[in-house]
Amino acid sequence: MEKPDRRKFLVRAAAAAAIVPRFVLGGKGYQAPSDKVNIAGIGIGGMGAGDLSELSQQNNIVALCDVDWDYAAKTFKQYPKAVPYKDYRVMLEKQKDIDAVVVATPDHLHAVISMAAIRAGKHVYTEKPMTYCIEEARKLATAAREAKVATQMGNQGHATESIRLLCEWIADGAIGPVREVHAWTPHPVWPQGMERPADQPPVPANLDWDLWLGPAPYRPYHPAYLPGSWRGWWDFGTGGLGDMGCHILDHTFWALRLGQPLSVEARASIFVKESMNWDKVLNTESYPQASVVYYHFPARGNMPPLRLVWYDGGLMPERPEELEPDRAMGDRYGGALYIGDKGKILTGSHGANGLRLIPESRMKEYVRPARTLPRSIGHRQEWIAACKGGAPAGSNFPDYAAPLTEMVLMGNIALRMPGTKLLWDGDKREFSNVPAANRYLGREYRPGWSL
């Protein structure tokens, strides 16, 4: 045996110490600064504040951006070391330590901000819906793939246990082949079915109205548009489908392996002006108070063709006979009913809450299958792991969020032409029978704004 050499021993010992994990050197629970992601929040007064609150636990919040500093005041106060901005473009240009951004603005701003961040090489987490229109979803998916950045849409239910159970039960044949799904939400909880306000109050001193409008057509400021109520206006939001559809239809999309539909058709509550002008029944300013959207999908592998019906504004499908009289149908945010050849599954809204076979006797008899899908570490945590070089997040833009967003927003195009069945050409990615509908696949941008 070779005699120990003190010099060689010290060199080897130093090398070994260099690869000791940081948490060992720093003690239990230690996280080195280099392990943290530097995050910027854009749109931080509402949902963005909640996103940042969870992400801040293991990461650095280094920049905050909002066009209304009064509305976002609590979030600015929560992160006093973060650099404040009103214009995301200035932030992305000036602050070079940003690794990733969280976009939680109104829907009409999602795409332009997300695209700017992707082109700047930043990882992106964007609240649902991923974009305002279908063409934007396609362009963002392509850009994210080419830039090799980590992305995630904020449909948090995609990370839950119950959505995975639904996928596994459907694959197990719990209710046989599924040919029909009814999904609903009581939303909107914001006003819809209104005309544009005629008065023009002054813009609040704290608000940059031009930045808030962004790519949307210009219109004078009015408090009817913000905060929150922007969802009900065609120029700014995506209505109940864009809001809750990205949650409730998410588990339908995944469990039934949906893609592009064959057709989409809508029915909506009739809009009548206060002047009782019966010639105007289509409101081009705000979404209808209630609507029903019918999707038809082709067979997929061993799955039969599917009829998917969406309801909002208080409309719901007929209560199934199998559901006990004292049991609620869904939850306060909505739900979905899956109708198979051998039974029915009823769920709640987010991530298939309240997932049950009905009646309850069927649920008690059902022998659940073994787990086949990997479980999530958490929706936002998936994105952070991807930012650090891990596997793509479950609702990343190119693979999942963009196709889901396209399907959901196709229903809004049908709402532009209620009563017309729109036939979809999946190869050409356009409506084949009503060319006028194709204009709604994209949008016009206000001068100075574009992707």
C-alpha positions, 0 to 999 in steps of 0.5 A: 500500500502506498504511504500516505502523502500529507500534501495529496491528502490536503488537496483531496480533502479540499476538493471534497469540501468543495462539493459538499451541498450548500445546505450542509455547510450552511446548516439545516434549511440553509439556501444559498443566494445563488439557489434563489431566483430573482423575480419581478412582479408585473401587475401586483395589486390583485392576483399578482400579490398572491403569486409573489407571496408564495414565490417569495418564500424561497426566492428574491423579489427584486422588482415590482411593476404596476400602473397604479401605485395606490392600488398596489401599495400593500405589495410595494410595502411588503417588499421594500427592497424591490425596485418600483416601476410603472412601465414594464419596458423600462424595468426589463431594459434597466434592471439586469438582475431579473431572472424571471417575471410574474405577469398578473395584469388584465388579460389584454396585456398578458401577451405583450408583456410575456413576449417582451420578457421572453425576448429579454431571456426571462422565465415567465409565469403568466396568469390565466388565460395565457393570452387574450386571443388565439394567435397570441397563444401560438406566438408565445408558445413558439417564442418560449420554445425557441428561447428555451425559457421556463414558462407556466400559466397560472391555472393552479388546479393543474397541480392538484391531486384531484385532477390527477385522480380524474385522469387516472379514473377516466383511463381506468374506465371508471365510467366507460367511454366518455361521450359528453361533458357539461361544465359550468360556472356561476360567474360572472361576478363582475358586471356584463351586458352593459354599454360603454359609459358615456361620461368621462371622469378625470383619470386618477392621479395615481393611475397611468391610463395609457399604460393600462390600456396598452395594446387595447383600442383607446377609450377614455378612462372610466372606473367601470373598467378597473379594478377587476371589472375589466373582465366583462369588457370585450376590449380588456377581458375574456369573460367567464370562459377566460377566467374560470374556463381555464380552471374547470375545462383544464381537467377535461382537456387533460383527462380526455386528451382534447385538442382542436375541436371540429366545431364550436357554437354559442347561445347568449342572453340577448342585449337590448339597449335602454332605448329598447332598440330591438335592432341591436341584439349583439353587444360589442362592448361587453360580454353577455350576462349568460351564455352556453357554448357547444364544442364537438371534438373528434375521436382521439385514440381509443376515446369516442367523439365528445360533446362538451357544453359550457354554461355561465352566468347562472345557467347549468345543465339538468341535474343528473338523476343519480345525484342525491337530493341533498347533495350540491351540484359542484361548488360555488365556483362551478363544476363539471359532469362527465357522462360515460357509457357506464356511469357519471362523475361529478366534480367541483371547479378548481382542480376537480374539487369534490371529485366523486362517482355518482350516486355515492353508492357507486363511489363506495364500490369503486376500487381505485386504480394505482397511481400512474401520473407523477404528483406535483410539487406545487404549481408555482414550485414546478415553475421555479424548478424549471427556471433552475433547469428542471423538467418543464412545468405542467402547464408550460406554454408550448406543450400545454397552456397554449393548446388549452388557451386556444380551445377555451378562447375559441368559445369566445369567438363563437360568442361573437357570432351567437347562433352560428355553428363555426366549423374548424379546419385543424390543418389550416387552423381557421374556420372553414365555413365563416371566414369572417370569424377568422378575424377574431383569431388575432387582434389589432394593436394600438399604435406603439404596441405589438408583439 
